[in-house]
């Protein structure tokens, strides 16, 4: 029989300051271990797996996750947890806070809002970021015990995916794969009209023009480097493919050699001979909207139309370069 969250909190004098990972019923315990190992090199289960007894997942030397605990109505209302939350995991981690967050760059996860007085740093920061990513991946929520706020990450925001493989697709071959998904796909290296940057009077920005002699010398050095590159052998170590979705933004597909593959990839036998990454990313024109905690309806509708195309492109790449490992932008297995 699963221990109740009420009993677990009653036995802990620091219960109200603990962070909680709240999930729906049916979330498999073992998936938490996989998601922890994707982020923490020391992650491991501790103790036995007795039926019904709480388990302890060690994330790092200082932090653990214990559970699952059954969430009752009383503690759900007391802690203001989502009504659908049925199981919870209790985090034991150091409280490590730094300066207040900068008021720039968006707040997609709501962490700047929650930790307005001081952002988590070091081990607590790593645990907090992992909890939010897990909640998004498993359609759950996180309650931060200090300052006592609940965050429910949008699971549909997890769009970008990278396919790792031991197979290198030449640009033309990759373009054919992409065009089976979207006929408008084009190589990013294809020429297209560009009038150059708009002229800027640096003096209006308080910047003094560079002396003529220095400017000439700088251009001469650049010309020498360009000529050396042109005269050398052609070496293609990466390329990009773009899919223009008009009002729905753009999908970018980048291929490159991965020199530091994630742990989930390193364990594959084919990875010993080199790893190629095919990163598929959806872009929205307005960066502020793209990183908003509650994005506008226009973005959510466009994202909903773009996500199936991303999934289809990932599936097509995986088929063309099998065997592969597909991971989300935070390093979790693609759903």
N, C-alpha and C positions, 0 to 999 in steps of 0.2 A: 504494500500500500504506500502510495506517494505521500511523503511528509508535507504538511501544509506550510504555506509561506508564513502564516500567522505564528505557527510554532517556532519556525526558524528565526523570525524577527524577535519574538519574545525572549529567546535564549541569547540574544546578541545585544549588549548594552549600547553598541554603536549602530544599531539597525537603521535608524533614520538617515544616517549619513552614507549608507551603502548605495552604490549604483546597482540597478536591477536591469537585467535583460528579460523582456516580457515577450512571450511567444504564444502562438495559437496551439491548441491541442493537436497532436499528431506530428509535431516537429521532432525528428529523430535525434536522439542524443549524440550519436556518432558523428553526425554532420558537423557539430560544433568542434569536435576534435580535428576534423579535416580543415575547417576554416581557421582554426587556431594555428595549425601547423603551416598554413599558407602564409602566415604573417610573423609568427614567433618561432624562432629556431629551437627554443627549449620547451615548446608546448608538449604536454603529455598528460595522460590520465594518472591519477594517484589513487592507491587503494584498490579494493575489489569492486566488482560490479554486481553486488547483491541485488536481487530483484526488489525494486521499490525503494531501496535506500538511496539517499542523495550521493552523487558522485562529485569528485573534485577534479577540475581541469586546471592544471598549472599552466599559466600563460608565460610567466617569467619568474625570475628569482623572487620578485616582490609581490606578484599579483596572481590571484586564483579566481576561478569561477565555480560556484557550488550549486548543485541542483539535480534534477528539476524539483521545484516545490509547487504544490497545487495552490492556485490563487483563489481564495474565497471572496464572496461578495463584500464582506466587511472591510478586509484590507484593500481590496480593489478600490472601494469608494474612499477610504481613508487616504490612500496614496495617490488618488486620482489617476489610476491606471485605465487604459482603454477597456471598454466593456467586453471586448472579444478576448482579452488576455486571460489565458487559462493556466499557463505554467510560467514560472519565473526562475531565473538564475541569479544568485547573489554574488556580487563582486567584492572581493577583498583586495584593495589596492592602496598604495600610499596617496595621500592628498598632497599634490605638488602643483602649486599655482604660480604663474608668472604675472606679467603685465596685462592690463586690459587689452583686448583685441583692437587692431586697427580698423577704422571705419571705412575700409576700401576692400574691393575684391569679392563682394557678395557674401552670402551666408547660407548656402544651399542646405546645409545640415542643421542650421539653427544653433550651432555651438557658440557663435559670437553673442547671440542673444542670451543664451543660458548662462554663459560664463563671462558676462559683461564686466564683472569686478576683477577678473583675472583668469587668463586661459590656463588650462592644464599644461604642464610641461613634463619632460622626461617620461618616466614609466606611465604615469597617469595619462599623459597625452596619447601615448601609443594604445593604451587600453581603451580610452574613450573613443578614439577614431575607429578602432576595431569593433567596438560594441555598435556604433552607428552603422558601420558597413554590414555587420551581421544582421542587424535589425532590418536593413533595407533588403538584404539578400533573402531573408526568411520571412519577409512581410510581418515584422514584429515592431517593437518599440523599446525605448530605453528610458528609464527613470533615473535621473541623476540625483543622488541623495543630498548632495550639497552643490547647488542651492535648493534642491527639491523641485525639479522641473521635468516634464515628460516631453520627449521628442519622438515623433512617429515619421521616420524617413519615408519618402515616396519610393516604393519599389519599382515604379515605372521609369525612374530616373537612371536606372542601371542599364544603359544602352550600349556603350562602347565595349568592344571585345577584341582581343588579340588572339590570333591563331598561331601557335608555335609548331614548327615542322622542321624536318631535316631536308626538305626538298625546296630547291630554289626555282621559282617560276620566272622565266624571262618576261620582260614587260609586255610583249605582244601576247604571250600565252595568258598572263594574268588579266590582260584587258579582255580577252575572249571570255574568260571565266566571269568577269564583272558584267560584261554585256549580256550574258545569259540571264542576269538578274535585272539589270537596268540598261536598256539600249543606249541611253545617252552618256554612258560612262566614257571618259576620255583620259588619256595619259596627261599628267600634269606638265609634262615636258613638251607637249604639243604647242606650237606657236599661236599666240593670240594677241590681238591689238593692245598696246599699252603706250600711253603718251608720256610716261615717266612721271616722277613726283612733281607735285606743284611747287613752283619756286617759292622760297621762303627768305624773307629779309631777316637775317640773323640779328641785325641791330635792334629790331623791334622786340627781340627776346632777351636783349641785354648781353648778347654774345658778340664779341669783336671779330671781324673777319680775319681769317688766317693770312699771315704775310704771304706775298706772292711767291717768294723763294721757297718757303716751306710747302706751299700748295703744289708747286711744280715738282719738287723732290718727292712728295707723297705720291703723285700721279705716276712719276717715273718708276718708283718701286712697285706700284700696283701693276703697271704695264709689264715689268720684268717678270713678276709672278704669274701673270696671265699667259704670257708667251711660253714660259716653262711648262705650264699645265697643258697648253694646247699642243706643244711639240712632244709631250710624253705619251705613253700608251693609254688607250681608253680603259678606264677601270670603273665599272658600274657596281657600286656597293649599296645602292638603294634607289628606289623610284616611288612615284606616287600616282594614284588614279583618283579622279574626282567624279562624283555623280551629283549633278546639279538638280536639286529637287524644287526649284523655283521658290514658291512661297513657303515651302517646308524646309528650307535650309539647304544643307549640302552634306553628303557623305564623303569622307576622305578615307582612302585605303592606301597605307604606306607599307612598303616592303623593305626590310633591311636586315643585316646580319646582327643577331643579338649576342653581345659579348658577355652579358651578365644575366642569364636566364633565371627565372624564379625557381624555387625548390621543386615545385610540382613538375617542372620540365627537366630539371637536372637528372632526376631519377629515371628518365626514359633511356632505353639502350641507344636509340638513334641519336640522342643528344650529344653523345661522345664525339661525333664526327662534325659537329657544328650545328647551330640553331638559327633558323630563319624566322623572323617575326613578321606577321601580316596584321597590322593594326588597323582596325576598322572603327572610325570615329564619326559621330554625327555632330554637325556644327549648326548653331543658331546664330543669326546675324547680330542680335543684340546680346552682348556678353553679360550685361547686368541682369537681364531677364533670365539668361541661361543659368546664372548662379544664384537666383533668388530662392529663398526657402519656400515661397508659395508663388511659383511662376504663373503668368497670365494664361488664360484659357487658350489663346492663340498658339502659344508655345506648346501647351500640352496636347492640343489637337495635332499640330505638326509632328510632334515627337511620336504620337501614336501611329501616324502614318509612316514615319521613317523607320521605326523600330523593326517592323516585319522585313523591310528591305535589308537592314543590317543583319538580322538573323539569317535571311536567305543567302546573303553574300558570305557570311561566316560558314554556313553549311556547304556552300559551293567551294570555298577555299579549302575547307577540311577534306572534302571528297577529292579534290584535285591534288592535294599534297599529303594524303594519308601515309603513315599514322601521324596524328596530331594531338595537341593539347590546347583547348580553348579556354581562356581565362578572361574574366571581366577586368575593367580598368583598375580594380583594387586587388587583383590577384586571386579572386575566387573562381571556382569552376563555373563556366557559363551554363545557364539554365536552359 
